[in-house]
Every structure is written in structure tokens, then in C-alpha cells.
Amino acid sequence: MSNTLTVRLPEELLERLREKSRRTGLPMGRVVRESLEAALEPEINQAWRKYAGILKDGPPDLSSRKGYSRK
């Protein structure tokens, strides 16, 4: 990689970045790159999310299905 970007972070965000780096064992730069990649992921890959939770076919709760009762 040959491009460098300087970013000023608030102390709290820097501390969270250091903690994630420590927990994962990854360098801070890699954590930042992976987070940016996830944030800038094309919205086409997330288009299905607008449909999450709107299916109306079937029971509202699996526990109400016949055979799944714990009586």
C-alpha cells in the first residue's frame, strides 16, 4: 500500500480502536481499513435489509406453531 491518510480521532474513539486492535491481535491500520471497507460496501449488497421483518406469511412466533409448544 502506498497511500497515506492522516485522521484526527477523539481520545475515546482512539481508545476503542486500540482496544479492538488488542482484542483481535490486528494492527490498528488493518482494523481501520476493514472498518472502512465494511462502511463503504456497495448498498446493493445490503438491499435485502429493507425487507427484513416484513414477511406476513406464517405464524408471528415459532412457539405458536403446532408441535413447538412446550406444554
Distance bins in CASP14 RR format, pairs under 12 A and 6 or more apart:
PFRMAT RR
TARGET T0000
AUTHOR 0000-0000-0000
RMODE 2
METHOD distances of the structure
MODEL  1
1 29 0 0 0 0 1 0 0 0 0 0 0
1 30 0 0 0 0 0 1 0 0 0 0 0
1 32 0 0 0 0 0 1 0 0 0 0 0
1 33 0 0 0 0 1 0 0 0 0 0 0
3 33 0 0 0 0 0 1 0 0 0 0 0
4 29 0 0 0 0 0 1 0 0 0 0 0
5 29 0 0 0 0 0 1 0 0 0 0 0
5 32 0 0 0 0 1 0 0 0 0 0 0
5 33 0 0 0 0 0 1 0 0 0 0 0
5 36 0 0 0 0 1 0 0 0 0 0 0
6 32 0 0 0 0 0 1 0 0 0 0 0
7 13 0 0 0 0 1 0 0 0 0 0 0
7 14 0 0 0 0 1 0 0 0 0 0 0
7 17 0 0 0 0 0 1 0 0 0 0 0
7 28 0 0 0 0 0 1 0 0 0 0 0
7 29 0 0 0 0 0 1 0 0 0 0 0
7 32 1 0 0 1 0 0 0 0 0 0 0
7 33 0 0 0 0 0 1 0 0 0 0 0
7 35 0 0 0 0 0 1 0 0 0 0 0
7 36 0 0 0 0 0 1 0 0 0 0 0
8 14 0 0 0 0 1 0 0 0 0 0 0
9 15 0 0 0 0 1 0 0 0 0 0 0
9 16 0 0 0 0 1 0 0 0 0 0 0
9 17 1 0 0 1 0 0 0 0 0 0 0
9 18 0 0 0 0 0 1 0 0 0 0 0
9 28 0 0 0 0 0 1 0 0 0 0 0
9 29 0 0 0 0 0 1 0 0 0 0 0
9 32 0 0 0 0 1 0 0 0 0 0 0
10 16 0 0 0 0 1 0 0 0 0 0 0
10 17 0 0 0 0 0 1 0 0 0 0 0
11 17 0 0 0 0 0 1 0 0 0 0 0
11 18 0 0 0 0 0 1 0 0 0 0 0
12 18 0 0 0 0 0 1 0 0 0 0 0
12 19 0 0 0 0 0 1 0 0 0 0 0
13 19 0 0 0 0 0 1 0 0 0 0 0
13 20 0 0 0 0 0 1 0 0 0 0 0
13 28 0 0 0 0 0 1 0 0 0 0 0
13 31 0 0 0 0 0 1 0 0 0 0 0
13 32 0 0 0 0 0 1 0 0 0 0 0
13 35 0 0 0 0 0 1 0 0 0 0 0
14 20 0 0 0 0 0 1 0 0 0 0 0
14 21 0 0 0 0 0 1 0 0 0 0 0
14 28 0 0 0 0 1 0 0 0 0 0 0
14 31 0 0 0 0 0 1 0 0 0 0 0
14 32 0 0 0 0 0 1 0 0 0 0 0
15 21 0 0 0 0 0 1 0 0 0 0 0
15 22 0 0 0 0 0 1 0 0 0 0 0
15 28 0 0 0 0 0 1 0 0 0 0 0
16 22 0 0 0 0 0 1 0 0 0 0 0
16 23 0 0 0 0 0 1 0 0 0 0 0
16 28 0 0 0 0 0 1 0 0 0 0 0
16 31 0 0 0 0 1 0 0 0 0 0 0
16 32 0 0 0 0 0 1 0 0 0 0 0
16 35 0 0 0 0 0 1 0 0 0 0 0
17 23 0 0 0 0 0 1 0 0 0 0 0
17 24 0 0 0 0 0 1 0 0 0 0 0
17 26 0 0 0 0 0 1 0 0 0 0 0
17 27 0 0 0 0 0 1 0 0 0 0 0
17 28 1 0 1 0 0 0 0 0 0 0 0
17 29 0 0 0 0 1 0 0 0 0 0 0
17 30 0 0 0 0 0 1 0 0 0 0 0
17 31 1 0 0 1 0 0 0 0 0 0 0
17 32 1 0 0 1 0 0 0 0 0 0 0
17 33 0 0 0 0 0 1 0 0 0 0 0
17 34 0 0 0 0 0 1 0 0 0 0 0
17 35 0 0 0 0 1 0 0 0 0 0 0
18 24 0 0 0 0 0 1 0 0 0 0 0
18 25 0 0 0 0 0 1 0 0 0 0 0
18 26 0 0 0 0 0 1 0 0 0 0 0
18 27 0 0 0 0 0 1 0 0 0 0 0
18 28 1 0 0 1 0 0 0 0 0 0 0
18 29 0 0 0 0 0 1 0 0 0 0 0
18 31 0 0 0 0 1 0 0 0 0 0 0
18 32 0 0 0 0 0 1 0 0 0 0 0
19 25 0 0 0 0 0 1 0 0 0 0 0
19 26 0 0 0 0 0 1 0 0 0 0 0
19 28 0 0 0 0 0 1 0 0 0 0 0
19 31 0 0 0 0 0 1 0 0 0 0 0
20 26 0 0 0 0 1 0 0 0 0 0 0
20 27 0 0 0 0 0 1 0 0 0 0 0
20 28 0 0 0 0 1 0 0 0 0 0 0
20 29 0 0 0 0 0 1 0 0 0 0 0
20 30 0 0 0 0 0 1 0 0 0 0 0
20 31 1 0 1 0 0 0 0 0 0 0 0
20 32 0 0 0 0 1 0 0 0 0 0 0
20 34 0 0 0 0 1 0 0 0 0 0 0
20 35 0 0 0 0 1 0 0 0 0 0 0
21 27 1 0 0 1 0 0 0 0 0 0 0
21 28 1 0 1 0 0 0 0 0 0 0 0
21 29 1 0 0 1 0 0 0 0 0 0 0
21 30 0 0 0 0 1 0 0 0 0 0 0
21 31 1 0 1 0 0 0 0 0 0 0 0
21 32 0 0 0 0 1 0 0 0 0 0 0
21 33 0 0 0 0 0 1 0 0 0 0 0
21 34 0 0 0 0 0 1 0 0 0 0 0
21 35 0 0 0 0 0 1 0 0 0 0 0
22 28 0 0 0 0 1 0 0 0 0 0 0
22 31 0 0 0 0 0 1 0 0 0 0 0
23 31 0 0 0 0 1 0 0 0 0 0 0
24 30 0 0 0 0 1 0 0 0 0 0 0
24 31 1 0 0 1 0 0 0 0 0 0 0
24 34 0 0 0 0 1 0 0 0 0 0 0
24 35 0 0 0 0 0 1 0 0 0 0 0
25 31 0 0 0 0 1 0 0 0 0 0 0
26 32 0 0 0 0 1 0 0 0 0 0 0
26 33 0 0 0 0 1 0 0 0 0 0 0
26 34 1 0 0 1 0 0 0 0 0 0 0
26 35 0 0 0 0 0 1 0 0 0 0 0
27 33 0 0 0 0 1 0 0 0 0 0 0
27 34 0 0 0 0 0 1 0 0 0 0 0
28 34 0 0 0 0 0 1 0 0 0 0 0
28 35 0 0 0 0 0 1 0 0 0 0 0
29 35 0 0 0 0 1 0 0 0 0 0 0
29 36 0 0 0 0 1 0 0 0 0 0 0
29 37 0 0 0 0 0 1 0 0 0 0 0
30 36 0 0 0 0 0 1 0 0 0 0 0
30 37 0 0 0 0 0 1 0 0 0 0 0
31 37 0 0 0 0 0 1 0 0 0 0 0
31 38 0 0 0 0 0 1 0 0 0 0 0
32 38 0 0 0 0 0 1 0 0 0 0 0
32 39 0 0 0 0 0 1 0 0 0 0 0
33 39 0 0 0 0 0 1 0 0 0 0 0
33 40 0 0 0 0 0 1 0 0 0 0 0
34 40 0 0 0 0 0 1 0 0 0 0 0
34 41 0 0 0 0 0 1 0 0 0 0 0
35 41 0 0 0 0 0 1 0 0 0 0 0
37 45 0 0 0 0 0 1 0 0 0 0 0
38 45 0 0 0 0 0 1 0 0 0 0 0
38 46 0 0 0 0 0 1 0 0 0 0 0
39 46 0 0 0 0 0 1 0 0 0 0 0
40 46 0 0 0 0 0 1 0 0 0 0 0
41 47 0 0 0 0 0 1 0 0 0 0 0
41 49 0 0 0 0 0 1 0 0 0 0 0
43 49 0 0 0 0 1 0 0 0 0 0 0
43 50 0 0 0 0 0 1 0 0 0 0 0
44 50 0 0 0 0 0 1 0 0 0 0 0
46 52 0 0 0 0 0 1 0 0 0 0 0
48 54 0 0 0 0 0 1 0 0 0 0 0
48 55 0 0 0 0 0 1 0 0 0 0 0
53 60 0 0 0 0 0 1 0 0 0 0 0
58 64 0 0 0 0 1 0 0 0 0 0 0
58 65 0 0 0 0 1 0 0 0 0 0 0
58 66 0 0 0 0 0 1 0 0 0 0 0
59 65 1 0 1 0 0 0 0 0 0 0 0
59 66 0 0 0 0 1 0 0 0 0 0 0
59 67 0 0 0 0 0 1 0 0 0 0 0
59 68 0 0 0 0 1 0 0 0 0 0 0
59 69 0 0 0 0 0 1 0 0 0 0 0
61 68 0 0 0 0 1 0 0 0 0 0 0
61 69 0 0 0 0 0 1 0 0 0 0 0
62 68 1 0 1 0 0 0 0 0 0 0 0
62 69 0 0 0 0 0 1 0 0 0 0 0
62 70 0 0 0 0 0 1 0 0 0 0 0
63 69 1 0 0 1 0 0 0 0 0 0 0
63 70 1 0 0 1 0 0 0 0 0 0 0
63 71 0 0 0 0 0 1 0 0 0 0 0
64 70 0 0 0 0 0 1 0 0 0 0 0
END
